[in-house]
Amino acid sequence: MNYFSTRGGEAVSSAKAIVEGLAPDGGLYTMAAEAIPHMDIDALKELDYYALAAKIVSALLPDFSEAEAHELVKLAYSGKFSSPLLAPVADTGEDMFLELFRGPTSAFKDMALCLLPYLMKESARKCGQDDDILILTATSGDTGKAAMEGFRDVPGIKIIVFYPDSGVSAVQKQQMVSQEGKNVKVCAVIGNFDDAQSGVKRIFESAPQVPGVSLSSANSINIGRLVPQVVYYFSAYFAAVRYGRIKMGEKLNFSVPTGNFGDILAGYIADCMGLPVGRLICASNENNVLTDFINTGVYDRRRDFHKTISPSMDILISSNLERLLYLMSGDSELVASLMSQLKAEGHYQVPAELLEKIQAKFSAYCCDDAQTKESIRAVWDKQHYLCDTHTAVAWKAAQDFGRDKGPCVILSTASPYKFPAAVMEALGLDCAGDEYDMMEKLEQISAVPMPENLRGLKERKVLHNDLLAPEAMPDYVFGKMKEAKW
Ligand SMILES: *Cc1c(COP(=O)(O)O)cnc(C)c1O
């Protein structure tokens, strides 16, 4: 199975797609829908997460044999998760929550970013590229930390993360500036997330040349980040079977808190691989550009940007949607023209048949911050399950979709301890002190253990204090590219 840019052009191998990240025409590398391999789900149901991941990763990335994938998956995940199942499903008796936050940084990005470094290094080797790889990432909070944790001390790879000086929470900042590892650098950028992101894009465009070093990216435009996410749809399905919620072969719905459309797209790929996925419920916060798109076929980013209590979903350009349009239409010319219209005019509308196809699989709902908090409270009061703000948005969408429409797994993408202020407020508790005080208080009250990686965070030594204006980013990166040892 080969990969193609969503906007046309030549086939490339899965390894090349991972090394390059973004296609040269600006499109995203994607497989053709009809080439997606069909899995025999009965043969997968007894496997542990590692063996299951090996089968799925090698099926979707044919440059990797199953044995090779198994090795990499073990290296990527072993000893780093707080559950032996890696991504357990919590069944409260009422709802099922797929806990994707048991990894080293307590957000679901870990599921992909633990494995991506290994896939990238091996892919580079398979492509005969023996340069060192320098990963550049701009982050609004969760991605940067998860990427550094994934790439730390991986030989042959270095990573620089840029975060907006005034745009991340105290917990997120402290998680990043205390990052250990000989190959990581974290740098604050004066400005907001867009300033940091544009700065990184400019560096890629100007492509600074240093012999022996190539640049790459760790954000969700890389197919190597998407593939590892397909696995947990399968493992969650088998968990629902074990819990007696469904029988093998019956459909299962999934409600997914969505930003860049990567997570939910992985669910669609699982569906294409033969997993009996019912409906995929796309849950958004007040930045509801996807809700409108799925309900009307019109994508329109010309709207106010809202800063919400589910910040990892505060996004108006949902890049992986481009992959869905390609998978469902098979028409790269159409995708290229829609994307150029989006860039030039800020909006596009898909043809009626394509909208019909999308609506046959996806439903979409959104809620505001007040409803998010009410949902956290309702889940806690009725089910004694403590969920974070992003998970709460997905729970609310599942309610709006209808509880009578069959069993549904709610994807839980972050630990509630990453957003203690909003969670405390939702529960009607006193929010005195800083975020660290609130984390401790939340633990006392809820008796839900705080993730070890967040414990003692406040006291952790600050190892990174670089601060730059956006204009200074290229020189900073160029300088770091030339230093053999950091
Ligand atoms: C990134 C993120 C999301 C959104 O995932 P996408 O793949 O971008 O749709 C949801 N919740 C949390 C906590 C995240 O970090």
The ligand as an SDF file (V2000), in Angstrom:
LIG
                    3D

 15 15  0  0  0  0  0  0  0  0999 V2000
   -5.0890   17.2420   20.7480 C   0  0  0  0  0  0  0  0  0  0  0  0
   -6.2200   17.0070   21.7100 C   0  0  0  0  0  0  0  0  0  0  0  0
   -7.5470   16.8090   21.2620 C   0  0  0  0  0  0  0  0  0  0  0  0
   -7.9410   16.9070   19.8090 C   0  0  0  0  0  0  0  0  0  0  0  0
   -7.4580   15.8600   19.0270 O   0  0  0  0  0  0  0  0  0  0  0  0
   -7.3890   16.0040   17.4310 P   0  0  0  0  0  0  0  0  0  0  0  0
   -6.7010   14.7900   16.9710 O   0  0  0  0  0  0  0  0  0  0  0  0
   -6.5840   17.2540   17.1900 O   0  0  0  0  0  0  0  0  0  0  0  0
   -8.7780   16.1270   16.9330 O   0  0  0  0  0  0  0  0  0  0  0  0
   -8.5200   16.5430   22.2060 C   0  0  0  0  0  0  0  0  0  0  0  0
   -8.2230   16.5010   23.5310 N   0  0  0  0  0  0  0  0  0  0  0  0
   -6.9760   16.6940   23.9870 C   0  0  0  0  0  0  0  0  0  0  0  0
   -6.7200   16.6600   25.4550 C   0  0  0  0  0  0  0  0  0  0  0  0
   -5.9250   16.9450   23.1080 C   0  0  0  0  0  0  0  0  0  0  0  0
   -4.6790   17.1500   23.5930 O   0  0  0  0  0  0  0  0  0  0  0  0
  1  2  1  0
  2  3  1  0
  2 14  2  0
  3  4  1  0
  3 10  2  0
  4  5  1  0
  5  6  1  0
  6  7  2  0
  6  8  1  0
  6  9  1  0
 10 11  1  0
 11 12  2  0
 12 13  1  0
 12 14  1  0
 14 15  1  0
M  END
$$$$
